[in-house]
Amino acid sequence: MITKRIIPCLDVKDGKVVKGVNFTGLKEISEPVELGKYYSEAGADELVFYDITASVEGRKLFVDILTKVAGEIFIPLTVGGGISTLEDFDRVLKCGADKVSVNSGAIRNPELINEAACKYGNQCVVLSVDVKMVDGDYHIFAEGGRRDTELSALSFIEAGIKRGAGEVVVNSIDTDGVRQGFDIKLLKAVCDISPVPVIASGGAGKLGDFTDLFKEIPDISAGLAASIFHSGEVKIKDLKKELKEQGILVRV
């Protein structure tokens, strides 16, 4: 059995960690460097850093803040936001990232996945998708969940994996920030078609939501969350203890 990962996420806007509901109503939470260091020391398995407005604002990711975060943590770091070229991959990796997450850039240019996987290896390329149910079908959304591409989410994910993505982060817009549990139906559908690790994102509101996730979808690789960790309502140490007691393999 593969060890399940617990991953906090830093959504960064204008140099501050923010959080909202259904991708809207963003509120400042904390400083990214301070929070990243805290999670590294608190037992997180990895850390995700998203510059959430880089793509929609048409600019490059804030590398100064990223470099500071990378210098303070001792766990794998995945970085995304405004990634649209191989040069962006190179720049972010040189700042200390271990993996690079591509979202809107892969929608505009799917070939970017092939190119990055060929140059840096599949393990470095993370396909991050923002998914929402529209008229009974799962659609891919772009620009931080603002625009419906009308692309089939499952077909897009499957194509991205074939192009070389080594990992998939599934961000459910419908459950994001609602804190009523992960989008189990969506995640099961993705796991059914994915031969690479799938990370669940969006919806965690309590410790038990992670237990439900890993028990209902044994193939899921990791659970990612933000607000419940940022608020201190769920501490990673306590979460891992509970998961272990429930027979779920985690690193402690």
N, C-alpha and C positions, 0 to 999 in steps of 0.2 A: 504494500500500500504506500502511495506517495504522500509525503508530508504536506498538509494543507498550509497555505500561507495567509497571514493576516497583514494587510497593507493599508496604512493610512494614506490619505491623499491631500496634498496641499493645492487648492485652487487659488492661484495667485492673480490678482488684478491690481495694477498700479502699485506693485511692490508689497501688497498686503494679502494675507490669506483671507479669503471670503467664502461664504456659503449662502445658498438660497434654496428655493423650493421649485422643482420642475424647471431648473436652469434660470429662474428669474428671481427678482427681489434680493439681490446680493447684499450681504452685510459683512463688514470687516470683523475678523475673528482675532488675528494675532500676527506676529512677525514671522515670516517663513523660516529664517535662520534659527531662531529660538525654538520654534515648533519642531523643525526637522531634527534638531539635536535632541530634543525631548523624546521623540519617537524612537530614535536610534538607541537611546539608552533604556527605553521602556520595554524593549523586546519585540518591536516590529520586525517582520521578516524582510520587508522591502519598503521603499518610500516612492510615491509618485508625485511629481511636480508638474502641474499644468499651468502655463501662462494662458489663461482662458480667453483673453481678448486679443491675443496676437494675430490670429487668423482674420477675425472680422475687422480689425483695425488695419490690416494689411502691413504689419511690421514684423521685425525680427523679435525673437524671444529675448527677455531681459537676462543677458548672460552674467551681469555683475552679481545679481542676487543668487542666481543659480550656482555660480562658482563658490560663493560664500556658504550656501547650503551644503554643497558637495564636500567642502572642506571640514564640515562639522559632524558628518555622519559616517558610520562604519557598517552600513548595510547597502545592498544594491539599490541604485537610484534609476528610476525611469523618468524621462523628461519629454514633455510634449507642449505644443503651442507654436503655431507659425512655422511648422516644419513642411517645407515644400520643395526642397532641393537636396542633392547630395551634400552640398556645401553646408546646409543647415545641420545635417547629420554630423558632419565633421566638426563643426563649431561646438555643438552641444556635447559631443563625446570628449572633446578636448577640455571642456569645462568640468569634467568629472562624472558625466552620466555613464551608466553601464548599458542602458537600453534607451532607444529613442522611440517615442510614440508618435505615430502619424495618423491624422484624422482627415481634416478637410483637404490636406495636400494630396492624399491618396484618392480622394473623390475627384479632384481636378485632374490628377495625373496618376492613374493606377500603375503605370510603368515605374514610378518611383519606388514601389515596393520591390520589384525585380532588381532594380539597380542597387538599392541599398543592401538587399540580402546578398547580392553577388559580391559587393565590395566589403561589407562588414560582417556578414554571416547572418543566417536566419535568426539566431538567438538574440541578435541586437535589434531586430525590427519588430515592433509591437503595433498591431493594427487596433486602434481605438475607434469604436463606433458608437455614435449617439443614436439610439433607436426609440421609435415611438409607434404605437399602434394607430393606424389610419384606415378607417373603413374596413376593419377586419384583417388588415395585412400589416406586417412590420416594415416600416420605412426607415431608410437612413436619412438623418438630418445633418446639415452642415452648419458651419459658422457658429459654433457653440450652441447648437440646438435651435437656431433661429430660422433655418430654411429647410423646408421639406424637399429633398432631391427627387422624391418619388421612386427612388431605387429600392428594389427588394432587399431588405436587410440580410436575409439568409443567403441569397445569391451573391451579394456583394462580399460578405464574409468568406464564403466558400472560394470565390475567385481570388480574394486577397491572400488566403492561405496557399492556394496553388501558385501564386506569384512569389511566395517566399516568406510571408509573415510567420514568425516563430511563436507568436503569442497573440491572443485576442482579448481586449478589454471591452466588455459589453456594458455600456452606460444606458440604463433604462430611464428615459426622460419621464415616463409615466410614474415611476416610483421614486425618482430623485428627490431627496429631502423630505418626502412624505412620512418616512419612518414607520411604515407599516409592513416592512419585510421586503426581501429581494423579489425580483420579477421571475419567479420560478418557472412559469410557462415559457417565457422567452429564453431563459438560460438553458432549459432542457432542450429546446429546439436548436440552439446554437451548439451545445455539446454533442448532439446527435450527428452533426455534420462536420465537427472539428476534430482533426487528428492531433492538434497542437493544444497547449494549455489555454484554458479559458478562465478569465478573471471576472467575477461578478461585481457590478458597481451600481449603486443606486437603491436606496430603500431601507438600509439597516437602521433600526430604531431602538433595538435592545439586544442584549447578549444572546437571547434565544433565537434571534433571526439568523445568526451564524450557524447555530446548531441545526436549525431547520434546513438551511442551505446545503450544508455538507451531507446531511442524512438523506435529503430528498434527491440530491444530484451528486452521487458518489464520484462522478468524473470531473466535477468542477475543481479547478486547481487552487483558487484563492478567493477570498472575500475582501473587497476594498470598501472603505468607508471614510467619511470625513467628520460630519457634525457630531456624531456620538462620541468619537474619540476627542475632538477638539473641546467639547464641553466637559469632558471628564466623567460623563455618565457611565461610560464603559471603559474600563482600563484594560489594556492589552494583556497584562499579566493575569487578571481575573478571567478574561475571556479564554485564554489558552488553558487555564486550569480547568474551567468548565468543559471545554471541548475534549480535553484529555479524559476527564471523568466520564464523558459520554462515549468514549471509545474512538474518538476521532484523533488521528495522528497529527500532532503539531510539534514544532520545535520549541522547547522550553529552556 
